[in-house]
Amino acid sequence: MTVSRRIVLAGLMAAAALSPLAAMAQGASPAAAAPKTERVQFVTNAGKFTIEVYPEAAPKTVANFMEYVKSGFYGGTIFHRVINGFMVQGGGFDRDMKEKPTRAPIPLEAQNGLKNKAGTVAMARTSNPNSATAQFFVNVVDNPNLDYPQPDGNGYAVFGKVVEGMDTIDKIKSMPTTAYGAMRNVPAAPVVIESATVVK
């Protein structure tokens, strides 16, 4: 089994104290900077949450993400990496911990003014900055150590934020975890994404 989408080393888990999700783009809210947005509702066996995406800030990232949503790719995938005090990551493995085949990776759009604040959604990648495919993560605290140019000179590309159902993310982040082969921080009971659909 690969660990190709492990997004950061354990040393990156030190994060700033939890603070309210505020303006993410140099004094302006994402909504003000990117008025043309879409929303995606995720239904999981732990509850629902909805994210709003920002195509004007991260056009290639959002287009890629929305293709996966509209194709039904995320149905049946899990949150396979959960670290309370850091982030929850999913969208790449099925409940048997088999990684789903994806389309080609996309170029990194980390220099878009959006920050890894609590509640924001960013793309997971390997040490190769241009390796993101389908996996994403939700920051559960402010993670400035993931903003460009940290932690490796490249940063992690934020492309949306949770606008409804953050209580579901809070439930997921608190779930007991275990090891599965070489992977750590895997929820002991699978957190399954049942569907991801575009909503008005």
N, C-alpha and C positions, 0 to 999 in steps of 0.2 A: 504494500500500500504506500502511495506517495504522501508526502506532506507538503505538496507543492503550493498550497495556499496558506501556509502558516505565515501570518502577516508580520510578526515581529518577534524578536528574542525576548525572553523573560525579563531581561533588564529594562525593557521599555515600559514595564507596568507601573512605574512610579508616575503618578498623574496629579494634576492640580486638584484642589478641593472641589467638590461638586458645587456648581453655581447655576443659576437659571440660564436657560438658553437665550442668548441675547443676539444682537446684531453680529453677523458673521463676516460682513464684507466692508471693511474700512469705513465704518461709520454709517453704513446703510444696511437696511435689512435685506435679506435675499429676495423677499417679495418685491421690494422697491427696485432692486438691481435687475431682477429677472421676472417681469410680470407674467410672461407666458409659461405657466407651469401645468403639470399634470400630477394627479395623485394616484397612488397604488395602494390598495388594501390587501394586506396579508392576513390570511386566516390560518391560525396554528392551533394545535391541540392544547396550547396554553392561553389562548385568547386571540384577539384581533389587534392589529395596529395599522396605521395608515401613514405613508410617507409622501411628501411633496418633493418633486424633483425640479432642478434648475438648469434647463437646457441652455440658457444664454451664458451661464458661467462654465458649464462643463458639457458642451454639445456632443462630443464623441462618446463620453461616458454615459450620458443619459440615453442617447440613441441605442447604444449597446444594451444597457440595462432594460430599456423598454422592449427591445426585440425579445429578450429572454422572457420578460413578463408576458407579452402577447402570444408567444409560442407555447405557453404553458410549462416552460422548463422548470420553474420553481416548485410546481406541485409534486409533493412526495420527497422533496429535499428536507434537510434538517439543519438546525443550529448545532454545529459539530464542535464549536469551540466557545466556551463561556468562561469569562474571567471577571468576576465581580470586582468593581473598582477600576475596570479598564474598558472592556467592550464585549459584545456578543457577535459571533460570526456564523454565517450560514450561506446556503444557496449553492453548495457544490457537491455534497454527498447525499446518498439516499440513506434510509434508515438501517440498512445493512452495512453502512460505512464504506460503500463503494462510490468512488468518484465518478460523476457523470461526465460524459464527453461534452466538450464545449466547442464553440466557434473559435476563430483565431483571436489572440489577445489584442488589446487596444493600447494606443499611446497614452502615457500618463498625463493627466490634466490637473496636477496638484497646485500649479501656480495660477489659481483662478480667484484668489481673494477669500474663498470660503475656508473656515477654520474647523478643526476637529473638536468642536464643542459638544457638551453633553446633549444627546438627542440627535446629533447629525449622523448621516449615513455616508460611508465612504467605501471605495473599492478595495478589496484585499488583493494582494499581489505577492510575488516572491521577491528575492533580492534583485531581480531584474525589474527596473522601474516600469518597463513596458510589457508587463506580463499579466495584467488583470484580465479576467474573462467574465465569469458569472458570479463569483463569490463577493459578498459585501459584508460590512460590519456596521453595527450601531454603537457609537461611543456612548458609554453610560456615565462618564465623567468628562470634564474638559481634558483633552489630551494634546496639549501644545507640542509635545515631543513627537507628534506625527505630522505636524504642519511643515510645509516646505521651508527651509531645506533639510529639516531633520527627518528621520534620524540618520540618514545615509546619504545626504546630499540631494534627495529627491522628494521626500514627503509622500503623503497618501492623499488621494484625490477625493475630496468631499463633493457630493453631487446632489444631496437632498437632506431632509430632516424629518423626524417623526412629528406629525402634527396632531395625531390622535392615537390613543392606546399606549402611551408611554408606560402605563401600569402593567401592560403585558410584557414589555421589555424588562421592567423591574422584576417581574416574576421570573422571567427566564434567567436573568443575571444571578439570581439567588439560588438557582437549582444546584443540588449536589452534583459533583463531577467525578469522573474516574479517568483511568488511562485505557486506551484501546490500541494495542500494539505500540507503535512509536509515538502515537498521538496522546497528548495530555489535555486536560480540561474539557473532556467530552462529557456532556450531561449523562448521568447514570440512567435516566429514563429519557428516551428519545423525544426531542422537541421537534415535531414534524410540521412543516409548512404544507397545509392542505391545499391552499390556492393562493395565487397572487393575481389580482385583476385591476384594471384601470377603472377608477371611479370618478364621478363628476364632482 
